[in-house]
Amino acid sequence: MKEQKIPVAREGVPFIFFAALASLVLAALDYDFLALLALVGTGFVLSFFRDPERFVPVEPDLVVSPADGKVIGVEEVIDDLFLHEKVYKISIFMNVFNVHVNRAPVAGEVESVQHVAGSFYAANTELGALENEYCSTLLVTPGNRRMAVVQVAGLLARRIVCWAENGDRLRRGERFGLIRFGSRVDLYLPLDAQLEVSVGQKVVAGDTVLGHLA
């Protein structure tokens, strides 16, 4: 697993640097209004790539949220892509104001990571769920339970980053990737998991408990 810097995600450093540089150059050229706009933009980019620490619950068998945002779906589905069985699917939509660093929902070993090209429809729509670019990470817990975390690109999110690699052992709540700029994360859990989450709920990555494994 590649190390991550905090409190700002490493992938955001070039964006922050160039936005700040543009602010300084415009200010030096006495383009005050444009410099102010660039400074506001710098603040937005800095906020977008923020990566705060989280207090991850330690109780055994808990499943925590892999993303900050709003739960837009909790349903039983037949998963033909990742786990190849009937599962619970929890969908979390991240807007541009949410923290976009994603975290492991459970402790486990990375079985596979697959990045699949696709379209860039709005991530909170059914068409986006079916057609958009995604990156799936399959995890196997020490108790041999399998689940999938799927990062889905969106209308503005054209870049999915996954730091996890096959064979990595992740801690619950450990950072494993991010998505730029606004998107969704789908979590596929076995049907015997006991869910403690509902549609419309606001969740925090690595902190909010979504349920626990049987």
C-alpha positions as CSV (number, residue, x, y, z in Angstrom):
1,M,0.0,0.0,0.0
2,K,1.4,3.4,-1.0
3,E,1.7,5.9,1.9
4,Q,-0.8,8.8,2.0
5,K,0.0,12.3,3.2
6,I,-2.4,14.1,5.5
7,P,-4.3,16.5,6.0
8,V,-4.3,17.0,2.2
9,A,-4.5,14.1,-0.3
10,R,-1.2,13.9,-2.3
11,E,-3.1,13.9,-5.6
12,G,-4.4,17.4,-4.8
13,V,-1.1,19.1,-4.3
14,P,-0.5,20.1,-8.0
15,F,-4.0,21.6,-8.2
16,I,-3.5,23.5,-5.0
17,F,0.0,24.7,-6.1
18,F,-1.2,26.0,-9.5
19,A,-4.3,27.7,-8.1
20,A,-2.2,29.4,-5.5
21,L,0.4,30.4,-8.1
22,A,-2.3,31.9,-10.3
23,S,-3.5,33.9,-7.4
24,L,0.0,35.3,-6.7
25,V,0.7,36.1,-10.3
26,L,-2.6,37.9,-10.8
27,A,-2.1,39.9,-7.6
28,A,1.4,40.9,-8.7
29,L,-0.1,42.1,-12.0
30,D,-2.7,44.2,-10.2
31,Y,-5.6,42.2,-11.5
32,D,-7.3,42.4,-8.1
33,F,-10.7,40.9,-9.0
34,L,-9.2,38.0,-10.9
35,A,-6.7,37.4,-8.1
36,L,-9.6,37.3,-5.6
37,L,-11.4,34.8,-7.8
38,A,-8.3,32.7,-8.1
39,L,-7.9,32.8,-4.3
40,V,-11.4,31.6,-3.8
41,G,-10.7,28.8,-6.3
42,T,-7.6,27.9,-4.3
43,G,-9.7,27.7,-1.1
44,F,-12.2,25.4,-2.9
45,V,-9.5,23.1,-4.2
46,L,-7.8,23.0,-0.8
47,S,-11.2,22.1,0.8
48,F,-11.9,19.5,-1.8
49,F,-8.7,17.6,-1.3
50,R,-8.7,17.8,2.5
51,D,-8.0,14.5,4.2
52,P,-8.9,14.7,8.0
53,E,-8.1,12.0,10.5
54,R,-11.1,9.9,11.6
55,F,-11.8,8.0,14.8
56,V,-12.5,4.5,13.5
57,P,-14.7,2.3,15.8
58,V,-12.9,-0.8,17.1
59,E,-15.8,-3.2,17.9
60,P,-15.4,-6.5,16.0
61,D,-17.3,-7.2,12.8
62,L,-18.5,-3.7,12.2
63,V,-18.8,-2.3,8.6
64,V,-18.0,1.4,8.4
65,S,-18.8,3.8,5.5
66,P,-16.2,3.9,2.7
67,A,-17.1,7.4,1.8
68,D,-18.4,10.8,3.0
69,G,-21.8,11.8,1.6
70,K,-25.4,10.9,1.4
71,V,-26.9,7.4,1.1
72,I,-28.9,7.3,-2.1
73,G,-29.7,3.6,-2.1
74,V,-30.0,0.5,0.1
75,E,-31.3,-2.5,-1.7
76,E,-31.0,-6.2,-2.4
77,V,-29.6,-6.9,-5.9
78,I,-28.2,-9.8,-7.9
79,D,-24.6,-8.9,-8.4
80,D,-23.3,-10.4,-11.6
81,L,-20.1,-8.3,-11.7
82,F,-18.2,-8.6,-8.4
83,L,-19.5,-11.2,-5.9
84,H,-21.7,-13.1,-8.3
85,E,-24.5,-13.7,-5.8
86,K,-27.5,-11.9,-4.2
87,V,-26.2,-9.1,-2.0
88,Y,-27.0,-5.8,-0.2
89,K,-25.9,-2.8,-2.2
90,I,-25.4,0.5,-0.4
91,S,-24.8,3.6,-2.6
92,I,-23.3,6.8,-1.3
93,F,-23.2,10.0,-3.3
94,M,-20.4,12.5,-2.7
95,N,-21.0,16.1,-3.8
96,V,-18.1,18.5,-4.4
97,F,-18.2,19.7,-0.8
98,N,-17.6,16.2,0.7
99,V,-14.2,14.8,1.7
100,H,-13.4,12.6,-1.3
101,V,-10.8,10.2,0.3
102,N,-12.2,6.7,0.4
103,R,-11.6,4.3,3.3
104,A,-11.8,0.5,3.8
105,P,-15.2,-0.5,5.3
106,V,-13.6,-3.6,7.0
107,A,-10.2,-5.0,7.8
108,G,-9.3,-7.5,5.1
109,E,-7.0,-8.5,2.2
110,V,-7.4,-7.1,-1.3
111,E,-8.4,-9.9,-3.5
112,S,-8.5,-7.9,-6.7
113,V,-8.6,-4.3,-8.1
114,Q,-10.2,-3.7,-11.5
115,H,-10.5,-0.4,-13.3
116,V,-13.1,-0.4,-16.1
117,A,-13.6,2.4,-18.6
118,G,-17.0,3.9,-19.2
119,S,-19.2,7.0,-19.6
120,F,-19.5,10.0,-17.3
121,Y,-23.2,10.5,-16.6
122,A,-24.4,12.0,-13.3
123,A,-23.3,9.6,-10.6
124,N,-26.5,9.8,-8.6
125,T,-28.6,8.5,-11.5
126,E,-29.4,4.9,-12.5
127,L,-27.8,5.5,-15.9
128,G,-24.6,6.6,-14.2
129,A,-24.7,3.5,-12.0
130,L,-24.9,1.2,-15.0
131,E,-22.7,3.0,-17.6
132,N,-20.1,5.0,-15.8
133,E,-16.4,4.3,-15.4
134,Y,-15.6,2.5,-12.2
135,C,-12.9,0.9,-10.1
136,S,-13.8,-2.2,-8.0
137,T,-11.8,-3.4,-5.0
138,L,-12.7,-6.8,-3.6
139,L,-11.9,-7.4,0.0
140,V,-11.8,-10.7,2.0
141,T,-12.1,-10.4,5.8
142,P,-10.1,-12.7,8.2
143,G,-13.4,-14.6,8.6
144,N,-13.4,-15.2,4.9
145,R,-16.3,-12.9,4.1
146,R,-16.1,-11.2,0.7
147,M,-17.4,-7.8,-0.2
148,A,-16.8,-5.2,-2.9
149,V,-16.2,-1.5,-2.8
150,V,-16.8,0.2,-6.1
151,Q,-15.7,3.8,-6.9
152,V,-17.9,5.2,-9.6
153,A,-17.0,8.2,-11.8
154,G,-19.5,10.9,-12.4
155,L,-20.4,13.9,-14.5
156,L,-17.5,16.0,-13.1
157,A,-15.5,13.1,-11.7
158,R,-13.2,12.1,-14.5
159,R,-10.4,10.6,-12.4
160,I,-10.6,7.6,-10.0
161,V,-7.6,6.9,-7.9
162,C,-7.1,3.6,-6.1
163,W,-3.9,3.1,-4.0
164,A,-4.8,-0.4,-3.0
165,E,-3.1,-3.3,-4.8
166,N,-3.7,-7.0,-4.9
167,G,-2.5,-8.7,-1.7
168,D,-2.6,-5.6,0.4
169,R,-4.0,-6.0,3.9
170,L,-6.1,-3.1,4.8
171,R,-7.2,-1.9,8.3
172,R,-10.8,-0.9,8.8
173,G,-11.0,2.8,8.0
174,E,-7.6,2.9,6.2
175,R,-7.4,5.2,3.2
176,F,-7.4,3.3,-0.1
177,G,-8.3,5.9,-2.8
178,L,-10.2,9.0,-3.9
179,I,-12.3,10.3,-6.7
180,R,-12.1,13.8,-8.4
181,F,-14.6,15.8,-8.4
182,G,-17.9,14.5,-7.0
183,S,-19.1,11.0,-7.5
184,R,-20.4,7.9,-5.7
185,V,-19.2,4.7,-4.0
186,D,-21.2,1.5,-4.0
187,L,-20.6,-1.1,-1.2
188,Y,-21.7,-4.8,-1.8
189,L,-22.2,-6.8,1.3
190,P,-23.4,-10.4,2.0
191,L,-27.1,-10.8,2.7
192,D,-26.5,-12.0,6.3
193,A,-25.0,-8.7,7.2
194,Q,-27.2,-6.7,9.6
195,L,-27.6,-3.2,8.2
196,E,-27.9,-0.1,10.3
197,V,-28.2,2.5,7.5
198,S,-31.1,4.1,5.6
199,V,-31.6,6.1,2.4
200,G,-31.1,9.8,3.0
201,Q,-28.6,9.3,5.9
202,K,-25.5,11.4,5.9
203,V,-22.4,9.3,6.5
204,V,-18.7,9.8,7.2
205,A,-16.0,7.6,5.8
206,G,-14.2,5.4,8.4
207,D,-16.6,6.6,11.2
208,T,-20.3,6.0,10.4
209,V,-21.3,2.4,11.1
210,L,-23.3,0.9,8.2
211,G,-23.9,-2.5,9.9
212,H,-22.1,-5.5,11.1
213,L,-21.3,-8.9,9.7
214,A,-23.0,-12.0,11.1
